[in-house]
Amino acid sequence: MAKAKTPKSPKAPRPQSPGEVLEAIKQLNAKHELSIIRLSEPISTDISSAQQPSQQQRTSDVSSASLDAPTPASLEADLTHYRELFAKLRFSYVEQVTKEKFIRAIVGDPPLIVSPQENLDLELQNASAKAELKALKTEVVAMVAELERKGRELAERYQTVQLDTAKLEELPAQIAGLEEKVQELREEHAGRLHENPDMNLPLQKTVDLVEARKRRRDELERTLEQLQNQVPRKKKELDRLQAELQPLEAKRTNSTAAARESQRRKEGAVGGVEDDLEERGRWFRAAEAGLRQVLELESS
């Protein structure tokens, strides 16, 4: 049995360069140019080809200059003028046909006699035709309004496309300039690396490092805020300790001064340190004897 061929997966489209996209847009604009002048060319050509040099020019009130350089205002004026002409032409045609039918009915042999019932049926037909015509006119008005809305929308989109095309035409030159600038910067910094290794990282690692530094900064800001909240309490505790420390400092100062004075006296004594000790011993014994006598007197 022959093995069934597996269908080949469609190849992914090759990404186009800005130059190719710009060239495609230019070709599309050249094939599908949208303008009022181009849209009016078939009408102008037919009219100009139909008119011979020997024929009489148009005698309407609208100037023939609008066919030479049509604009939205001139086309709108032509449309209004033609509507008025067709309305007059329709009225004249209906009037002429009615007169002709009336005359034929009178001079005919035998003459055409219309009964009241036929008039009534004709009025009913006319009413039905008028209702249908009114519905068709309403539909046409709605259709024209929708076409005008779509026309304005397409005009805005076309203008946007034109602006985008103009911007796109400037992109290749800008891209080329940026590429040259990048190449100059690479050549300038090719043999020179930054002393800090973090400055030589690729883009993604640089972004990750920046995010890590931001998180670390946020943590330090939170810690700093907590410490700032503890500052008043620590300051009060410091003031209390300083208040307790002042008497101790004063006492230490007095003790140090007394010790220095005692040391000075000892060094200045005649007998030296041993004589001083002996003198203090005699003083202590005399004080002890005096205290005993006082205590014995109090006890007795």
C-alpha positions in Angstrom: 0.0 0.0 0.0 1.2 3.4 -0.9 1.7 5.7 2.1 -0.5 8.7 2.2 1.4 11.9 1.7 1.2 14.2 4.7 0.1 17.7 3.8 2.8 20.2 4.0 2.3 22.9 6.5 2.0 26.4 4.9 5.2 28.4 5.2 5.1 31.5 7.4 5.1 34.7 5.3 8.4 36.4 5.1 8.5 39.7 7.0 8.7 42.6 4.6 11.1 45.4 5.0 9.9 49.0 5.2 11.1 49.6 1.7 9.0 46.7 0.3 5.9 47.9 2.1 6.4 51.4 0.8 6.8 50.2 -2.7 3.7 48.1 -2.5 1.7 51.1 -1.2 3.0 53.2 -4.1 1.9 50.6 -6.6 -1.5 50.3 -5.0 -1.9 54.1 -5.1 -0.9 54.2 -8.7 -3.5 51.6 -9.6 -6.3 52.8 -7.4 -6.0 56.6 -7.3 -9.1 58.1 -5.6 -10.0 61.6 -6.5 -13.1 63.6 -7.6 -11.4 64.5 -10.9 -10.8 60.9 -11.7 -14.3 59.8 -10.8 -15.7 62.6 -13.0 -13.5 61.8 -16.0 -15.9 59.3 -17.8 -18.8 61.9 -17.6 -16.6 64.7 -18.8 -15.1 62.6 -21.6 -18.5 61.4 -22.9 -19.9 65.0 -22.9 -16.8 66.4 -24.6 -16.7 63.6 -27.2 -20.5 63.9 -27.9 -20.2 67.6 -28.6 -18.7 68.6 -31.9 -17.0 71.9 -32.5 -19.8 72.9 -34.8 -22.5 72.1 -32.3 -24.0 74.7 -30.1 -22.7 75.0 -26.6 -24.8 74.2 -23.5 -27.1 77.1 -22.7 -27.8 76.3 -19.1 -26.9 78.6 -16.2 -24.2 76.3 -14.9 -20.8 77.2 -16.3 -18.9 74.6 -18.4 -15.8 75.4 -16.4 -17.0 72.8 -13.8 -16.2 70.1 -16.3 -12.7 71.4 -16.8 -11.7 71.4 -13.2 -14.5 69.7 -11.2 -14.5 70.2 -7.4 -17.0 69.1 -4.7 -18.7 72.5 -4.8 -19.0 72.5 -8.6 -20.3 68.9 -8.7 -22.9 69.8 -6.0 -24.0 72.8 -8.1 -24.3 70.6 -11.2 -26.3 68.0 -9.3 -28.7 70.7 -8.0 -29.0 72.2 -11.5 -29.7 68.8 -13.1 -32.3 68.0 -10.5 -34.2 71.2 -11.3 -33.9 70.5 -15.0 -35.2 67.0 -14.7 -38.1 68.2 -12.5 -39.1 70.8 -15.1 -38.7 68.2 -17.9 -40.8 65.7 -16.1 -43.6 68.3 -15.5 -43.5 69.3 -19.1 -43.6 65.7 -20.3 -46.5 64.8 -18.1 -48.4 68.0 -19.2 -47.7 67.3 -22.8 -48.8 63.6 -22.6 -51.9 64.6 -20.7 -52.9 67.2 -23.4 -52.2 64.7 -26.1 -54.4 62.0 -24.6 -57.2 64.5 -23.9 -57.1 65.8 -27.5 -57.1 62.3 -28.9 -60.0 61.3 -26.7 -62.0 64.3 -27.9 -61.3 64.1 -31.6 -61.3 60.3 -31.8 -63.9 58.4 -33.7 -65.8 57.3 -31.7 -64.9 59.7 -28.9 -63.5 58.1 -25.7 -66.1 58.3 -22.9 -64.8 57.6 -19.4 -67.3 56.6 -16.8 -67.1 57.6 -13.1 -66.2 54.1 -12.1 -63.2 54.1 -14.4 -62.1 57.4 -12.9 -62.5 55.9 -9.4 -60.5 52.9 -10.4 -57.8 55.1 -11.9 -57.7 57.2 -8.7 -57.2 54.1 -6.7 -54.4 52.9 -9.0 -52.8 56.4 -8.8 -53.0 56.3 -5.0 -51.4 52.9 -4.9 -48.7 54.0 -7.3 -48.1 57.2 -5.3 -47.7 55.1 -2.1 -45.3 52.8 -3.8 -43.4 55.7 -5.3 -43.2 57.4 -1.8 -41.8 54.2 -0.3 -39.2 54.0 -3.1 -38.3 57.6 -2.6 -37.8 57.0 1.2 -35.7 54.0 0.4 -33.6 56.0 -2.0 -33.1 58.9 0.5 -32.0 56.4 3.1 -29.7 54.8 0.6 -28.2 58.1 -0.4 -27.7 59.1 3.3 -25.9 55.8 3.9 -23.8 56.2 0.8 -22.8 59.8 1.9 -21.9 58.5 5.4 -19.8 55.7 3.9 -18.2 58.2 1.5 -17.2 60.5 4.4 -15.9 57.6 6.3 -13.9 56.3 3.4 -12.6 59.9 2.8 -11.4 60.1 6.4 -9.8 56.7 6.1 -8.2 57.6 2.8 -6.8 60.8 4.3 -5.4 58.8 7.3 -3.8 56.3 4.9 -2.2 59.2 2.9 -0.8 60.6 6.2 0.5 57.2 7.2 2.0 56.7 3.8 3.8 60.1 4.0 5.2 59.1 7.4 6.2 55.7 6.1 8.1 57.3 3.2 10.2 59.2 5.8 10.9 56.0 7.8 13.6 54.4 5.6 15.8 57.6 5.8 15.3 57.8 9.5 16.1 54.1 10.0 19.2 54.4 7.8 20.3 57.4 9.9 19.7 55.5 13.2 21.6 52.4 11.8 24.6 54.6 10.9 24.5 56.2 14.4 24.4 52.8 16.0 27.3 51.6 13.9 29.3 54.7 14.8 28.6 54.1 18.5 29.6 50.5 18.2 32.9 51.4 16.5 33.5 54.1 19.1 33.0 51.8 22.0 34.3 48.6 20.4 37.6 48.4 22.3 36.5 50.2 25.4 34.5 48.4 28.1 33.2 50.0 31.2 35.0 49.3 34.4 31.7 48.3 36.1 30.7 44.9 34.8 27.0 45.8 35.2 27.4 48.4 32.5 28.4 45.8 29.9 25.3 43.5 30.3 22.9 42.9 27.5 19.5 44.5 27.4 17.5 41.8 29.1 19.9 41.3 31.9 20.2 45.1 32.3 16.4 45.3 32.6 16.4 42.5 35.2 19.2 44.2 37.1 17.3 47.5 37.1 14.1 45.7 38.4 16.1 44.1 41.2 17.7 47.4 42.2 14.2 49.0 42.2 12.9 46.2 44.5 15.9 46.7 46.8 15.3 50.5 46.8 11.7 49.9 47.8 12.7 47.6 50.6 15.2 50.2 51.9 12.6 52.9 51.7 10.2 50.8 53.7 12.9 50.1 56.3 13.8 53.8 56.4 10.2 54.7 57.0 10.0 52.3 59.9 13.1 53.7 61.4 11.8 57.2 61.0 8.7 56.2 62.9 10.8 55.0 65.7 12.8 58.2 66.0 10.5 60.1 68.4 10.4 57.1 70.8 14.1 56.7 70.7 14.6 60.4 71.2 12.5 60.4 74.3 14.4 57.5 75.7 17.7 59.3 74.9 16.5 62.4 76.7 15.6 60.2 79.8 19.0 58.5 79.8 20.8 61.9 79.4 18.8 63.2 82.4 19.8 60.1 84.5 23.4 60.4 83.2 23.9 64.0 84.3 24.0 63.3 88.1 26.2 60.4 87.5 28.6 62.5 85.4 28.6 65.1 88.2 29.3 62.5 90.8 32.0 61.0 88.7 33.6 64.4 88.2 33.5 65.1 92.0 34.9 61.6 92.7 37.7 62.1 90.2 38.6 65.5 91.7 38.6 64.1 95.2 40.8 61.2 94.2 43.2 63.5 92.5 43.3 65.8 95.6 43.8 62.8 97.8 46.6 61.5 95.6 48.2 64.9 95.6 48.1 65.1 99.4 49.5 61.6 99.7 52.4 62.4 97.4 53.0 65.7 99.3 53.1 64.1 102.8 56.4 64.0 104.6 56.4 60.3 105.5 55.1 59.1 102.2 52.3 56.6 101.8 53.2 54.5 104.9 53.0 57.5 107.2 49.6 58.4 105.8 48.3 54.9 106.4 49.6 55.0 109.9 48.0 58.4 110.5 44.7 57.2 109.1 44.9 54.1 111.3 45.3 56.2 114.4 42.4 58.4 113.3 40.2 55.4 112.7 41.1 53.9 116.2 40.4 57.2 117.9 37.1 57.5 116.0 36.2 53.9 117.0 37.0 54.5 120.6 34.9 57.7 120.6 31.9 55.9 119.0 32.1 53.1 121.6 32.1 55.5 124.4 29.0 57.3 122.9 27.3 54.0 122.3 28.0 52.8 125.9 26.6 56.1 127.3 23.5 55.7 125.2 23.0 52.1 126.2 23.4 52.9 129.9 
